[in-house]
Amino acid sequence: MFNDGDEGLTLIELMLVVLVIGVLAGVIAVNLNGVVANAKINSMKGTLSALQTAVDTFSANKDGKFPTATGNAGTISAAAADNNAKTFVEAYVHNLPSTVCTDWGVTCTGVAPSWSVSANGKAYFTDGAGTPNYWYLPTSVTASGTTTAP
């Protein structure tokens, strides 16, 4: 493609270089979307794992009661106190995450988003929408990859 007497690249060679750069940029852009989604999923898993540990520790210090208004399943209460008068948020989690709803692009309408504990002691998050989405650490995973509710 080079002419014997001229130095430099021909138009075709420049177009090929631009094409290769475009293909590489496209591949990178597609892969970044998956990385961002996985980072959000891993962030939620980490948050729920920390919350689950806090619920378990509180329950152990409160004779099996959960950090809710009644001590049974329900929305986690920041002011719930263990047998040593230590409140749940101050002594166990320090603060409840509140930005998950906006981080995940979910519209929270109707009911405020909440962190809750199920009847079997599993911590989970509901986004507060009319038909809430639940984020939780699953008790099991089926062969198809779906998880069981808390």
C-alpha positions as protocol buffer text, in pm:
chain_id: "A"
residue {
  index: 1
  type: MET
  ca { x: 0 y: 0 z: 0 }
}
residue {
  index: 2
  type: PHE
  ca { x: 299 y: 231 z: 23 }
}
residue {
  index: 3
  type: ASN
  ca { x: 412 y: 411 z: -288 }
}
residue {
  index: 4
  type: ASP
  ca { x: 783 y: 366 z: -344 }
}
residue {
  index: 5
  type: GLY
  ca { x: 869 y: 735 z: -349 }
}
residue {
  index: 6
  type: ASP
  ca { x: 625 y: 868 z: -89 }
}
residue {
  index: 7
  type: GLU
  ca { x: 640 y: 842 z: 286 }
}
residue {
  index: 8
  type: GLY
  ca { x: 334 y: 821 z: 511 }
}
residue {
  index: 9
  type: LEU
  ca { x: 8 y: 631 z: 524 }
}
residue {
  index: 10
  type: THR
  ca { x: -251 y: 608 z: 251 }
}
residue {
  index: 11
  type: LEU
  ca { x: -614 y: 696 z: 313 }
}
residue {
  index: 12
  type: ILE
  ca { x: -710 y: 326 z: 320 }
}
residue {
  index: 13
  type: GLU
  ca { x: -451 y: 252 z: 588 }
}
residue {
  index: 14
  type: LEU
  ca { x: -576 y: 541 z: 801 }
}
residue {
  index: 15
  type: MET
  ca { x: -934 y: 418 z: 763 }
}
residue {
  index: 16
  type: LEU
  ca { x: -829 y: 70 z: 876 }
}
residue {
  index: 17
  type: VAL
  ca { x: -658 y: 212 z: 1186 }
}
residue {
  index: 18
  type: VAL
  ca { x: -969 y: 416 z: 1273 }
}
residue {
  index: 19
  type: LEU
  ca { x: -1187 y: 107 z: 1218 }
}
residue {
  index: 20
  type: VAL
  ca { x: -972 y: -106 z: 1451 }
}
residue {
  index: 21
  type: ILE
  ca { x: -978 y: 165 z: 1720 }
}
residue {
  index: 22
  type: GLY
  ca { x: -1358 y: 191 z: 1686 }
}
residue {
  index: 23
  type: VAL
  ca { x: -1404 y: -185 z: 1724 }
}
residue {
  index: 24
  type: LEU
  ca { x: -1181 y: -192 z: 2033 }
}
residue {
  index: 25
  type: ALA
  ca { x: -1367 y: 104 z: 2186 }
}
residue {
  index: 26
  type: GLY
  ca { x: -1700 y: -71 z: 2124 }
}
residue {
  index: 27
  type: VAL
  ca { x: -1583 y: -391 z: 2293 }
}
residue {
  index: 28
  type: ILE
  ca { x: -1457 y: -197 z: 2595 }
}
residue {
  index: 29
  type: ALA
  ca { x: -1781 y: 4 z: 2626 }
}
residue {
  index: 30
  type: VAL
  ca { x: -1994 y: -311 z: 2623 }
}
residue {
  index: 31
  type: ASN
  ca { x: -1777 y: -477 z: 2889 }
}
residue {
  index: 32
  type: LEU
  ca { x: -1792 y: -171 z: 3118 }
}
residue {
  index: 33
  type: ASN
  ca { x: -2171 y: -199 z: 3148 }
}
residue {
  index: 34
  type: GLY
  ca { x: -2137 y: -547 z: 3296 }
}
residue {
  index: 35
  type: VAL
  ca { x: -1863 y: -434 z: 3532 }
}
residue {
  index: 36
  type: VAL
  ca { x: -2079 y: -151 z: 3670 }
}
residue {
  index: 37
  type: ALA
  ca { x: -2377 y: -383 z: 3721 }
}
residue {
  index: 38
  type: ASN
  ca { x: -2160 y: -642 z: 3895 }
}
residue {
  index: 39
  type: ALA
  ca { x: -2012 y: -374 z: 4119 }
}
residue {
  index: 40
  type: LYS
  ca { x: -2360 y: -265 z: 4227 }
}
residue {
  index: 41
  type: ILE
  ca { x: -2463 y: -625 z: 4294 }
}
residue {
  index: 42
  type: ASN
  ca { x: -2149 y: -690 z: 4496 }
}
residue {
  index: 43
  type: SER
  ca { x: -2202 y: -366 z: 4690 }
}
residue {
  index: 44
  type: MET
  ca { x: -2557 y: -475 z: 4779 }
}
residue {
  index: 45
  type: LYS
  ca { x: -2434 y: -820 z: 4882 }
}
residue {
  index: 46
  type: GLY
  ca { x: -2171 y: -662 z: 5107 }
}
residue {
  index: 47
  type: THR
  ca { x: -2425 y: -427 z: 5263 }
}
residue {
  index: 48
  type: LEU
  ca { x: -2671 y: -709 z: 5329 }
}
residue {
  index: 49
  type: SER
  ca { x: -2399 y: -934 z: 5466 }
}
residue {
  index: 50
  type: ALA
  ca { x: -2292 y: -665 z: 5712 }
}
residue {
  index: 51
  type: LEU
  ca { x: -2655 y: -601 z: 5807 }
}
residue {
  index: 52
  type: GLN
  ca { x: -2717 y: -975 z: 5852 }
}
residue {
  index: 53
  type: THR
  ca { x: -2415 y: -1000 z: 6082 }
}
residue {
  index: 54
  type: ALA
  ca { x: -2543 y: -704 z: 6284 }
}
residue {
  index: 55
  type: VAL
  ca { x: -2892 y: -860 z: 6312 }
}
residue {
  index: 56
  type: ASP
  ca { x: -2743 y: -1194 z: 6422 }
}
residue {
  index: 57
  type: THR
  ca { x: -2520 y: -1028 z: 6682 }
}
residue {
  index: 58
  type: PHE
  ca { x: -2807 y: -814 z: 6815 }
}
residue {
  index: 59
  type: SER
  ca { x: -3031 y: -1121 z: 6833 }
}
residue {
  index: 60
  type: ALA
  ca { x: -2767 y: -1313 z: 7027 }
}
residue {
  index: 61
  type: ASN
  ca { x: -2749 y: -1027 z: 7279 }
}
residue {
  index: 62
  type: LYS
  ca { x: -3129 y: -995 z: 7303 }
}
residue {
  index: 63
  type: ASP
  ca { x: -3232 y: -1355 z: 7377 }
}
residue {
  index: 64
  type: GLY
  ca { x: -3320 y: -1427 z: 7013 }
}
residue {
  index: 65
  type: LYS
  ca { x: -3524 y: -1110 z: 6957 }
}
residue {
  index: 66
  type: PHE
  ca { x: -3476 y: -904 z: 6641 }
}
residue {
  index: 67
  type: PRO
  ca { x: -3403 y: -529 z: 6623 }
}
residue {
  index: 68
  type: THR
  ca { x: -3762 y: -440 z: 6537 }
}
residue {
  index: 69
  type: ALA
  ca { x: -4034 y: -258 z: 6728 }
}
residue {
  index: 70
  type: THR
  ca { x: -4183 y: -588 z: 6851 }
}
residue {
  index: 71
  type: GLY
  ca { x: -3871 y: -807 z: 6858 }
}
residue {
  index: 72
  type: ASN
  ca { x: -4032 y: -1028 z: 6593 }
}
residue {
  index: 73
  type: ALA
  ca { x: -4009 y: -1004 z: 6213 }
}
residue {
  index: 74
  type: GLY
  ca { x: -4058 y: -657 z: 6067 }
}
residue {
  index: 75
  type: THR
  ca { x: -3891 y: -330 z: 5978 }
}
residue {
  index: 76
  type: ILE
  ca { x: -3561 y: -280 z: 6155 }
}
residue {
  index: 77
  type: SER
  ca { x: -3579 y: -13 z: 6424 }
}
residue {
  index: 78
  type: ALA
  ca { x: -3270 y: 202 z: 6469 }
}
residue {
  index: 79
  type: ALA
  ca { x: -3363 y: 258 z: 6835 }
}
residue {
  index: 80
  type: ALA
  ca { x: -3411 y: -110 z: 6928 }
}
residue {
  index: 81
  type: ALA
  ca { x: -3197 y: -188 z: 7233 }
}
residue {
  index: 82
  type: ASP
  ca { x: -3033 y: -513 z: 7340 }
}
residue {
  index: 83
  type: ASN
  ca { x: -3018 y: -648 z: 7698 }
}
residue {
  index: 84
  type: ASN
  ca { x: -2727 y: -411 z: 7771 }
}
residue {
  index: 85
  type: ALA
  ca { x: -2926 y: -103 z: 7655 }
}
residue {
  index: 86
  type: LYS
  ca { x: -2712 y: -68 z: 7339 }
}
residue {
  index: 87
  type: THR
  ca { x: -2918 y: 53 z: 7044 }
}
residue {
  index: 88
  type: PHE
  ca { x: -2904 y: -141 z: 6718 }
}
residue {
  index: 89
  type: VAL
  ca { x: -2769 y: 132 z: 6491 }
}
residue {
  index: 90
  type: GLU
  ca { x: -2529 y: 289 z: 6741 }
}
residue {
  index: 91
  type: ALA
  ca { x: -2375 y: -38 z: 6865 }
}
residue {
  index: 92
  type: TYR
  ca { x: -2417 y: -278 z: 6573 }
}
residue {
  index: 93
  type: VAL
  ca { x: -2435 y: -105 z: 6233 }
}
residue {
  index: 94
  type: HIS
  ca { x: -2365 y: 260 z: 6317 }
}
residue {
  index: 95
  type: ASN
  ca { x: -2603 y: 371 z: 6040 }
}
residue {
  index: 96
  type: LEU
  ca { x: -2844 y: 199 z: 5805 }
}
residue {
  index: 97
  type: PRO
  ca { x: -2764 y: 240 z: 5434 }
}
residue {
  index: 98
  type: SER
  ca { x: -3013 y: 473 z: 5270 }
}
residue {
  index: 99
  type: THR
  ca { x: -2881 y: 531 z: 4918 }
}
residue {
  index: 100
  type: VAL
  ca { x: -2950 y: 190 z: 4766 }
}
residue {
  index: 101
  type: CYS
  ca { x: -3271 y: 311 z: 4608 }
}
residue {
  index: 102
  type: THR
  ca { x: -3102 y: 587 z: 4408 }
}
residue {
  index: 103
  type: ASP
  ca { x: -2788 y: 383 z: 4339 }
}
residue {
  index: 104
  type: TRP
  ca { x: -2997 y: 118 z: 4165 }
}
residue {
  index: 105
  type: GLY
  ca { x: -3212 y: 364 z: 3971 }
}
residue {
  index: 106
  type: VAL
  ca { x: -3531 y: 245 z: 4140 }
}
residue {
  index: 107
  type: THR
  ca { x: -3815 y: 492 z: 4185 }
}
residue {
  index: 108
  type: CYS
  ca { x: -3921 y: 481 z: 4549 }
}
residue {
  index: 109
  type: THR
  ca { x: -4285 y: 581 z: 4576 }
}
residue {
  index: 110
  type: GLY
  ca { x: -4564 y: 499 z: 4814 }
}
residue {
  index: 111
  type: VAL
  ca { x: -4375 y: 364 z: 5113 }
}
residue {
  index: 112
  type: ALA
  ca { x: -4029 y: 469 z: 5224 }
}
residue {
  index: 113
  type: PRO
  ca { x: -3757 y: 214 z: 5153 }
}
residue {
  index: 114
  type: SER
  ca { x: -3676 y: 3 z: 5455 }
}
residue {
  index: 115
  type: TRP
  ca { x: -3439 y: -253 z: 5595 }
}
residue {
  index: 116
  type: SER
  ca { x: -3625 y: -543 z: 5752 }
}
residue {
  index: 117
  type: VAL
  ca { x: -3579 y: -881 z: 5909 }
}
residue {
  index: 118
  type: SER
  ca { x: -3793 y: -1180 z: 5809 }
}
residue {
  index: 119
  type: ALA
  ca { x: -3955 y: -1435 z: 6041 }
}
residue {
  index: 120
  type: ASN
  ca { x: -3656 y: -1668 z: 5999 }
}
residue {
  index: 121
  type: GLY
  ca { x: -3406 y: -1393 z: 6083 }
}
residue {
  index: 122
  type: LYS
  ca { x: -3290 y: -1297 z: 5733 }
}
residue {
  index: 123
  type: ALA
  ca { x: -3216 y: -928 z: 5678 }
}
residue {
  index: 124
  type: TYR
  ca { x: -3347 y: -776 z: 5355 }
}
residue {
  index: 125
  type: PHE
  ca { x: -3414 y: -443 z: 5181 }
}
residue {
  index: 126
  type: THR
  ca { x: -3736 y: -332 z: 5017 }
}
residue {
  index: 127
  type: ASP
  ca { x: -3731 y: -33 z: 4783 }
}
residue {
  index: 128
  type: GLY
  ca { x: -4069 y: 98 z: 4899 }
}
residue {
  index: 129
  type: ALA
  ca { x: -4234 y: 96 z: 4554 }
}
residue {
  index: 130
  type: GLY
  ca { x: -4600 y: -2 z: 4520 }
}
residue {
  index: 131
  type: THR
  ca { x: -4490 y: -357 z: 4442 }
}
residue {
  index: 132
  type: PRO
  ca { x: -4164 y: -365 z: 4635 }
}
residue {
  index: 133
  type: ASN
  ca { x: -3846 y: -521 z: 4510 }
}
residue {
  index: 134
  type: TYR
  ca { x: -3662 y: -724 z: 4772 }
}
residue {
  index: 135
  type: TRP
  ca { x: -3286 y: -753 z: 4797 }
}
residue {
  index: 136
  type: TYR
  ca { x: -3163 y: -1021 z: 5035 }
}
residue {
  index: 137
  type: LEU
  ca { x: -2902 y: -1284 z: 5090 }
}
residue {
  index: 138
  type: PRO
  ca { x: -3076 y: -1598 z: 4963 }
}
residue {
  index: 139
  type: THR
  ca { x: -3125 y: -1903 z: 5177 }
}
residue {
  index: 140
  type: SER
  ca { x: -3066 y: -2120 z: 4871 }
}
residue {
  index: 141
  type: VAL
  ca { x: -3018 y: -2108 z: 4497 }
}
residue {
  index: 142
  type: THR
  ca { x: -3204 y: -2337 z: 4259 }
}
residue {
  index: 143
  type: ALA
  ca { x: -3054 y: -2503 z: 3952 }
}
residue {
  index: 144
  type: SER
  ca { x: -3207 y: -2232 z: 3733 }
}
residue {
  index: 145
  type: GLY
  ca { x: -3029 y: -1965 z: 3934 }
}
residue {
  index: 146
  type: THR
  ca { x: -3331 y: -1814 z: 4111 }
}
residue {
  index: 147
  type: THR
  ca { x: -3320 y: -1758 z: 4483 }
}
residue {
  index: 148
  type: THR
  ca { x: -3570 y: -1834 z: 4752 }
}
residue {
  index: 149
  type: ALA
  ca { x: -3734 y: -1554 z: 4947 }
}
residue {
  index: 150
  type: PRO
  ca { x: -3611 y: -1472 z: 5297 }
}
